[in-house]
């Protein structure tokens, strides 16, 4: 018993137990999982599918870019429709269009039609079922207590971390025993069946469409502080993109490209543990200050990674550096929920998701450019600087 106390002092499960007591919340989380598996599968599967069919990483990357651009660009429109009409019709349409686009992509690679490959990838992105947005909006509607809301968003962050760990592993398995096309078709199947399953879940049965106070073309973008918050999200997601390519470059420089997956897995594990710990406790200072602190600590951890470490020490520090990442994402979700008016919550969450995706893409591009002239340490240092810049922006946000 004595040995368990230090762990219990950091992580308490009492708040998660209270959160999961209502049967409808347990059912909601469970029903959302199959439809969210494609989050961790689709991008990598598309890359490998198109690269294998065309023997070109450039074309594979272009197809993946079309998928991500479609996902980021169209998500706010889906969010606005969900706020105004409810999620049922949107989810049903996406549950049909998303798998259809992926099947079309597989067929296009077999016929070598470059335009159809890019168009199908983009359509898959624009029609990706917005289950995560629906869950976060549902929690905002269902949970009035900030402590339980933080615990709910913590579980969400851990779930997404697990999806990003399990998803690539499933892609690797499908490629090893069958083909990348099988991985893409598996994502299509999960998207279809998972969305239909989620349509029968409690969030959809109890969904509340909030009355609009006034007509606004800008939606949540017209609300005080929201654009500044999105700018901070964009900035620290650039750090994520730089980090991922920096870890990959570090592993490649040491002649062990497979080490990149281990490093990312260790960082995700640290992040998941940090998320669970954050959501299990109450924090008695304003969210914007918590946000700034987590981002500043993230920058410090990334700057330490930029030093010339031995791979074993680098791997250990990667796990420590990841601890504050999920808490930063949780606080971001809390700030989005608090900043946006009730009638704009779904759209607000899609704007934050789009900013994350865009920032990661910018980080990848910037990291690739840096690697043309410098080594991995320079990319990781740039990642730290991006996190610190985001921390400065977060400190300047208005108080709760």
C-alpha positions in Angstrom: 0.0 0.0 0.0 2.8 2.4 0.8 4.2 2.0 -2.7 0.9 3.1 -4.3 0.6 6.4 -2.4 3.0 8.4 -4.6 1.1 7.4 -7.7 -2.3 8.1 -6.0 -1.0 11.5 -5.0 -0.5 12.3 -8.7 -3.5 10.5 -10.2 -6.8 10.0 -8.5 -9.5 8.0 -10.3 -12.4 9.3 -8.1 -13.3 12.0 -10.6 -13.3 9.6 -13.5 -15.5 7.2 -11.5 -18.0 10.0 -10.9 -17.9 11.0 -14.6 -18.6 7.5 -15.8 -21.4 6.7 -13.3 -24.2 7.7 -15.7 -24.8 4.9 -18.1 -25.4 7.2 -21.0 -21.9 8.7 -20.8 -20.3 5.2 -20.7 -22.4 4.3 -23.8 -21.5 7.5 -25.5 -17.8 7.0 -25.1 -17.9 3.3 -26.1 -20.1 4.0 -29.2 -17.7 6.7 -30.4 -14.6 4.5 -30.5 -15.1 2.5 -33.8 -16.0 5.7 -35.8 -12.8 7.4 -34.5 -10.3 4.7 -35.3 -9.9 6.1 -38.9 -8.3 9.2 -37.3 -5.1 7.2 -36.7 -5.4 5.1 -39.8 -6.5 7.1 -42.8 -3.6 9.5 -43.4 -0.8 7.0 -43.2 -2.8 4.4 -45.2 -3.5 6.9 -48.0 0.2 7.8 -48.1 1.3 4.1 -48.4 -1.5 3.2 -50.8 -0.7 6.0 -53.3 3.1 5.6 -52.9 2.9 1.9 -53.5 0.6 2.4 -56.6 2.7 5.2 -58.2 6.1 4.4 -56.8 6.4 8.0 -55.7 6.4 9.4 -52.2 5.8 12.8 -53.7 2.4 11.7 -55.1 1.6 9.8 -51.9 2.4 13.0 -49.9 0.2 15.0 -52.3 -2.7 12.7 -51.8 -2.3 12.8 -48.0 -2.0 16.6 -48.2 -5.3 16.8 -50.1 -6.9 14.6 -47.5 -5.7 16.9 -44.6 -6.6 20.1 -46.5 -10.1 18.8 -47.1 -10.4 17.8 -43.4 -9.2 21.2 -42.1 -10.9 23.4 -44.7 -14.4 21.9 -44.5 -14.7 21.1 -40.8 -15.9 24.5 -39.7 -18.8 24.3 -42.3 -19.8 21.0 -40.8 -19.6 22.4 -37.3 -21.9 25.3 -38.2 -24.4 22.9 -39.7 -24.3 20.8 -36.6 -25.0 23.9 -34.4 -27.9 24.9 -36.5 -29.5 21.6 -37.6 -28.2 19.1 -35.2 -25.7 16.3 -36.0 -27.9 13.4 -37.2 -28.2 14.3 -40.9 -24.5 15.4 -41.1 -23.3 12.2 -39.6 -25.5 10.1 -41.8 -24.2 11.9 -44.9 -20.6 11.6 -43.8 -21.1 7.9 -42.9 -22.0 7.3 -46.5 -19.7 9.7 -48.3 -16.5 9.0 -46.3 -16.3 5.2 -47.1 -17.4 5.9 -50.6 -14.5 8.3 -51.1 -12.0 5.8 -49.8 -13.3 3.0 -52.0 -13.1 5.4 -55.0 -9.5 6.2 -54.0 -8.6 2.5 -54.0 -10.2 2.1 -57.4 -8.4 5.2 -58.7 -5.0 3.9 -57.7 -5.7 0.7 -59.6 -6.5 2.7 -62.8 -3.7 5.2 -62.2 -6.0 8.2 -62.5 -4.0 11.0 -60.8 -6.8 13.5 -60.7 -9.3 11.0 -59.3 -6.7 10.0 -56.7 -6.4 13.6 -55.4 -10.1 14.3 -55.7 -11.0 11.1 -53.8 -8.5 11.9 -51.0 -9.8 15.4 -50.7 -13.4 14.2 -50.5 -12.5 11.7 -47.8 -11.1 14.6 -45.8 -14.2 16.8 -46.3 -16.6 14.0 -45.4 -14.7 12.6 -42.3 -17.4 11.9 -39.7 -17.3 14.6 -37.0 -17.8 12.3 -34.1 -15.1 13.9 -31.9 -16.7 17.4 -32.4 -20.1 15.9 -31.5 -18.6 14.3 -28.3 -17.0 17.4 -27.1 -20.1 19.5 -27.8 -22.2 16.8 -26.0 -19.9 17.0 -22.9 -20.3 20.8 -23.0 -24.1 20.5 -23.0 -24.3 17.6 -20.6 -21.8 18.5 -17.9 -22.3 21.7 -15.9 -19.5 21.1 -13.4 -16.1 22.3 -14.6 -14.3 19.5 -12.8 -16.3 16.8 -14.5 -15.9 18.7 -17.8 -12.1 18.7 -17.4 -12.2 15.0 -16.6 -14.3 14.3 -19.7 -11.9 16.2 -22.0 -9.0 14.4 -20.3 -10.6 11.0 -21.3 -11.1 12.4 -24.8 -7.4 13.4 -25.0 -6.3 10.0 -23.8 -8.6 8.2 -26.3 -7.2 10.2 -29.2 -3.7 9.5 -28.0 -4.5 5.8 -28.0 -6.1 6.0 -31.5 -2.8 7.6 -32.8 -0.8 4.8 -31.2 -3.1 1.9 -32.3 -3.9 3.3 -35.8 -0.4 3.2 -37.3 0.1 -0.2 -35.7 -3.0 -1.5 -37.5 -1.8 0.0 -40.8 1.6 -1.7 -40.4 -0.2 -5.0 -39.7 -2.5 -4.7 -42.8 0.5 -3.8 -44.9 2.5 -6.8 -43.6 -0.2 -9.4 -44.1 -2.1 -7.9 -47.0 -1.8 -4.4 -48.5 -2.2 -0.7 -47.9 -5.5 -0.9 -49.9 -6.8 -3.3 -47.1 -5.9 -0.7 -44.5 -7.8 2.0 -46.4 -10.8 -0.2 -46.8 -10.7 -1.1 -43.1 -10.8 2.7 -42.3 -13.8 3.0 -44.7 -15.6 0.2 -42.9 -14.9 1.7 -39.4 -16.1 5.0 -40.6 -19.4 3.6 -42.0 -20.2 1.1 -39.2 -18.8 3.4 -36.4 -20.9 6.3 -37.6 -24.1 4.2 -37.8 -23.4 2.9 -34.3 -22.8 6.4 -33.0 -26.1 7.5 -34.5 -27.9 5.3 -32.0 -25.9 6.6 -29.0 -27.2 8.8 -26.1 -25.7 12.1 -27.4 -27.8 11.9 -30.6 -31.0 11.1 -28.6 -30.6 14.0 -26.2 -28.9 16.5 -28.4 -30.0 20.1 -27.8 -30.0 22.7 -30.6 -29.3 26.0 -28.9 -31.3 29.1 -29.8 -29.3 31.7 -31.7 -29.2 35.1 -30.0 -28.3 36.9 -33.2 -27.4 36.3 -36.8 -23.7 36.3 -37.3 -21.7 35.4 -40.4 -18.5 35.0 -38.4 -20.0 32.6 -35.8 -17.5 32.0 -33.0 -14.8 34.0 -34.9 -16.8 37.1 -34.0 -16.6 36.4 -30.2 -14.1 38.2 -28.0 -10.8 36.4 -27.6 -11.6 33.4 -29.8 -9.4 34.4 -32.8 -6.5 35.0 -30.4 -7.1 31.6 -28.9 -7.1 30.0 -32.3 -3.8 31.8 -33.1 -2.2 30.3 -30.0 -3.5 26.8 -31.0 -2.0 27.3 -34.5 1.3 28.3 -33.0 1.8 25.4 -30.7 0.5 22.9 -33.3 3.4 24.1 -35.5 5.6 22.9 -32.6 3.9 19.5 -32.9 4.7 19.3 -36.6 8.3 20.3 -36.1 8.6 17.8 -33.2 7.4 14.9 -35.3 9.7 15.5 -38.2 12.5 16.3 -35.7 12.1 13.0 -33.9 12.1 11.2 -37.3 15.2 13.0 -38.4 17.0 12.2 -35.1 16.2 8.4 -35.6 17.4 8.6 -39.2 20.6 10.3 -38.3 21.4 7.5 -36.0 20.8 4.9 -38.6 17.6 3.5 -37.0 14.6 5.0 -38.7 12.3 2.6 -36.8 13.3 4.3 -33.6 11.1 7.2 -34.6 8.0 5.1 -33.9 9.3 4.1 -30.5 10.1 7.8 -29.6 6.6 8.9 -30.7 5.0 6.1 -28.8 6.9 7.0 -25.6 5.9 10.6 -26.0 2.3 9.6 -26.5 2.4 7.4 -23.4 3.8 10.3 -21.3 1.2 12.6 -22.8 -1.7 10.2 -22.0 -0.5 9.8 -18.4 -0.2 13.6 -18.1 -3.8 13.9 -19.4 -5.1 11.4 -16.9 -3.3 13.2 -14.0 -4.5 16.7 -15.1 -8.1 15.6 -15.3 -8.1 13.9 -11.9 -7.3 17.0 -9.9 -8.6 20.6 -9.4 -6.4 23.5 -10.3 -6.9 26.8 -8.6 -5.7 29.3 -11.0 -7.1 30.6 -14.2 -7.3 28.4 -17.3 -5.3 30.9 -19.5 -2.5 30.9 -16.9 -2.5 27.1 -16.8 -2.4 27.1 -20.6 0.6 29.4 -20.7 2.4 27.3 -18.0 1.8 24.0 -19.9 3.1 25.5 -23.2 6.1 27.0 -21.5 7.0 23.6 -19.9 6.4 22.0 -23.3 9.0 24.4 -24.8 11.5 23.7 -22.0 11.1 19.9 -22.6 11.6 20.3 -26.3 14.6 22.5 -25.9 16.2 19.8 -23.7 15.5 17.2 -26.5 17.5 19.5 -28.9 20.7 18.7 -26.9 23.0 15.9 -28.2 21.6 13.0 -26.2 22.5 9.3 -26.4 19.4 7.4 -27.9 18.6 5.7 -24.6 18.6 9.0 -22.7 16.8 10.7 -25.6 14.0 8.1 -25.4 13.6 8.5 -21.7 13.4 12.3 -21.9 10.9 12.0 -24.8 8.4 10.4 -22.4 8.9 13.2 -19.8 8.6 15.9 -22.5 5.3 14.4 -23.5 3.7 14.7 -20.1 2.4 18.3 -20.6 1.1 17.8 -24.1 -2.3 16.3 -23.3 -2.9 18.8 -20.5 -2.3 21.6 -23.0 -4.9 20.0 -25.4 -7.4 19.6 -22.5 -7.1 23.2 -21.4 -7.5 24.2 -25.1 -10.8 22.3 -25.2 -11.9 23.9 -21.9 -11.1 27.4 -23.2 -12.9 26.8 -26.5 -16.0 25.6 -24.6 -15.9 28.6 -22.3 -15.1 31.2 -25.0 -17.7 30.2 -27.5 -21.4 30.9 -27.0 -23.6 27.8 -26.7 -25.0 28.2 -30.2 -21.5 28.2 -31.7 -19.8 25.4 -29.7 -19.6 22.7 -32.4 -18.2 25.2 -35.0 -15.8 26.5 -32.4 -14.4 23.0 -31.8 -14.0 22.5 -35.6 -12.0 25.8 -35.9 -9.6 24.6 -33.2 -9.2 21.2 -34.9 -8.6 23.0 -38.2 -6.0 25.2 -36.6 -4.3 22.1 -35.1 -4.2 20.3 -38.5 -2.9 23.4 -40.3 -0.2 24.1 -37.7 1.1 20.5 -37.9 1.2 20.8 -41.7 3.2 24.1 -41.4 5.5 22.5 -38.9 6.2 19.6 -41.3 7.0 22.0 -44.1 9.2 24.2 -41.9 11.0 21.2 -40.4 11.7 19.8 -43.9 13.2 23.1 -44.9 15.4 23.4 -41.8 16.7 19.8 -42.4 18.0 20.9 -45.8 20.6 23.1 -43.9 20.8 21.8 -40.3 20.3 18.6 -38.3 17.5 17.3 -36.1 18.6 19.4 -33.1 17.8 22.6 -35.0 14.3 21.3 -35.8 13.7 20.4 -32.1 15.0 23.8 -31.0 12.6 25.5 -33.5 9.8 23.4 -32.0 10.7 24.7 -28.6 10.7 28.3 -29.8 7.2 27.8 -31.3 5.9 26.4 -28.0 7.4 29.3 -26.1 5.8 31.8 -28.6 2.5 30.1 -28.0 3.0 30.3 -24.3 3.6 34.1 -24.6 0.4 34.4 -26.6 -1.6 32.3 -24.1 -0.3 34.5 -21.2 -1.7 37.5 -23.1 -5.2 36.0 -23.5 -7.9 37.6 -21.4 -8.5 36.0 -18.0 -11.5 33.6 -17.4 
